[in-house]
Amino acid sequence: MSERIPPLQGLFYFYTAAESGSFKLAAEKLFVTPAAVSQQIRLLEEWLGAELFIRQHRKIQLTHEGNVLYQQAQKGFAHLQEGIRLINQDPSPHQLSISTLPSFAQHWLVPRIGDFRTHNPDISLLIEPTSQLVNFQDSSVDVCIRYGSGDYKNVRSEWLMDEVLYPVCHPIYQQQHQVYQLKDLVRADLIEDIWPDMDWGLWLKNVGLPSNQPTLQYNGSQFVLEGALAVQGVALVKHATVCRYIEEGKLVQIGNVALKPRFQFYLCAPNAYFKRPKIQAFHRWLQAQINQFQQRYPYLGEVRDTRFDL
């Protein structure tokens, strides 16, 4: 039969008081009143059946029993602190592994990541494009950039930016098929991602147009965008991944309306990971890049904040 363990709160208050040599100083460290410290230690003494301190005017002194307990408490709390340090320790402080959507990696992150390397030359990078959520307990991934609800179990999610969705096509396709306005989409070849945030039916419904079935589907929005660049039809895309191609004249937006879905971009990792210097550096850099991106590529059309159910 295992031995009973004394009240841990009282044990910690005792340890702090013994370290400080004063109930008052211990109370200041613990952000409680001296009376609260005294009460917890009194309860511990009653549990042990032994006096731990000789209480004198304005000072305390350990008894023999108190000194024995203090020596062991020192070792115990030192072991606990070491365990916490090991849990939070970064096994690879100079390598940063980033998991993100392939489309975001290819069309947004990779073109900018050289700037992070310039400002953080001591950190090597591994970018893992994947649509699968990461299990941090069984993975070497340090941080994820995800497009979703931000509600992930056992993971802290830091909001990065909103997104809007709108249709685009290649200028050659636009001229060949005379697709210039939203009403012209009825005669267009619609390219769609099979992931639910890029549903043509929902998008058309929310702009008041009749539903039209996609003629080409891809598993991944990076392929949808490549299909538009390859003159295959009209693609429903995210502003973050397409705006530079519009600026370069490689793609054109159809109409002047975008929809804001319920999904957003988040930076995700276990809460303790956000204390790691390399993740803090990446987070700061990413926020600065997003600010620059939004200033350079603001969406100037009409945004309908429908937050439709996906």
Secondary structure, DSSP 4 states (H G I P E B T S, - for coil): -PPPPPPHHHHHHHHHHHHHTSHHHHHHHHTS-HHHHHHHHHHHHHHHTS--EEEETTEEEE-HHHHHHHHHHHHHHHHHHHHHHHHH--S-TTEEEEEE-HHHIIIIITTTHHHHHHH-TT-EEEEEE-SSPP-GGG----EEEEEE-S--TT-EEEEEE---EEEEE-HHHHHHHT--SGGGGGGS-EEEESSGGG-HHHHHHHTT------SEEESSHHHHHHHHHTT--EEEEEHHHHHHHHHTTS-EESSSEEE--S-EEEEEE-GGGGGSHHHHHHHHHHHHHHHHHHHHS---SEEE------
